[in-house]
Amino acid sequence: MSWTVSQIAVCSIAVLHVLFMLGELVRWESPFIMTLVLQKWPHKLELSADESHFVSMVVHNAGIYNGIVASGLFVAAALGRDAFPVQVALLTGGIVAGLFGAKTLTKATIAQAILGAIALVIVLWFRT
């Protein structure tokens, strides 16, 4: 089976979601991504042990969702043209989540993800 540009692009976004998932799940008490965000936060947050544990559980939950999105994208890419609506739905959800993240978290990192997802939707639209 030969892979199309669209399938390779969808898989590349899926790999990014796997990396997000790992960043949100690894280091159980203080996930890697949580640590990065807290370091770049404009003011120092002094979290108690209980608060830190609660925040890490929320970050872990986001990691599970990123794993689910990655799985869906891999399956949609493998199915090819027949899964075009699923690919667009998953990527559109990523754009919406990215817009929310840009509003509530760090703008620069999330903006890159949004632009990547928008570019991929355009590629899919014209290549499928």
C-alpha positions in Angstrom: 0.0 0.0 0.0 1.4 3.4 -0.9 0.7 6.3 1.4 -0.7 9.6 0.2 0.6 13.0 1.3 -2.7 13.4 3.3 -2.2 10.2 5.1 1.4 11.0 6.0 0.3 14.5 7.2 -2.4 13.0 9.4 0.0 10.5 10.9 2.5 13.3 11.7 -0.2 15.1 13.7 -1.0 11.8 15.4 2.6 11.4 16.4 2.5 15.0 17.9 -0.5 13.9 20.0 1.4 10.8 21.2 4.2 13.2 22.3 1.7 15.4 24.0 0.3 12.4 25.7 3.7 11.3 26.9 4.5 14.8 28.2 1.2 14.8 30.1 1.6 11.3 31.6 5.3 10.9 32.3 6.6 11.9 35.8 3.5 10.9 37.6 3.5 13.5 40.4 4.7 16.4 38.2 4.1 15.8 34.5 6.7 17.2 32.2 4.2 19.6 30.4 2.8 20.8 33.7 6.3 21.6 34.9 7.1 23.6 31.7 3.8 25.6 31.9 4.4 26.4 35.5 7.9 27.6 34.8 6.7 30.0 32.1 3.7 31.2 34.0 3.8 35.0 34.5 3.7 34.8 38.3 5.0 32.1 40.6 2.3 29.6 41.7 2.8 28.2 45.2 0.8 25.0 45.0 0.4 22.8 48.1 1.1 19.1 47.8 -2.7 18.4 47.5 -3.2 21.1 44.9 -0.2 19.9 42.9 -1.5 16.4 43.0 -5.0 17.6 41.8 -3.5 19.6 38.9 -1.3 16.6 37.9 -4.4 14.4 37.7 -6.1 16.9 35.4 -3.0 17.0 33.2 -3.0 13.2 33.1 -6.6 13.2 32.0 -5.6 15.5 29.1 -2.9 13.0 28.3 -5.4 10.2 28.0 -7.5 12.3 25.6 -4.5 13.1 23.5 -3.8 9.4 23.3 -7.4 8.8 22.1 -7.1 11.5 19.5 -3.8 10.0 18.3 -5.4 6.6 18.0 -8.3 8.1 16.0 -6.0 9.9 13.6 -3.8 6.8 13.0 -6.9 4.7 12.2 -8.4 7.5 10.0 -5.1 7.8 8.2 -5.0 4.0 7.6 -8.5 4.0 6.2 -7.5 6.8 3.8 -10.0 8.5 1.7 -13.0 6.8 3.2 -12.2 8.4 6.6 -11.9 12.0 5.3 -14.9 13.3 7.4 -13.4 11.7 10.5 -10.0 13.2 9.8 -11.5 16.7 9.4 -13.7 16.2 12.5 -10.6 15.2 14.7 -8.5 18.0 13.3 -11.2 20.6 13.7 -11.6 19.5 17.3 -7.8 20.0 17.7 -8.2 23.5 16.3 -10.9 24.3 18.7 -8.9 22.9 21.6 -5.9 24.9 20.5 -7.9 28.1 20.4 -9.1 27.4 23.9 -5.5 26.6 25.0 -4.2 29.8 23.4 -6.8 31.8 25.4 -6.1 30.0 28.7 -2.4 28.9 28.5 0.7 29.9 26.6 -0.2 31.5 23.3 3.0 30.8 21.3 3.1 27.0 21.7 -0.6 26.6 21.2 -0.6 28.9 18.2 1.9 26.7 16.4 -0.4 23.7 17.0 -3.4 25.6 15.6 -1.6 26.7 12.5 -0.4 23.2 11.9 -3.9 21.7 12.2 -5.4 24.4 9.9 -2.7 23.8 7.3 -3.3 20.0 7.5 -7.1 20.5 7.0 -6.3 22.6 3.9 -4.0 19.8 2.6 -6.6 17.2 3.3 -9.3 19.3 1.6 -7.4 19.7 -1.6 -5.5 16.4 -1.7 -8.3 14.0 -0.9 
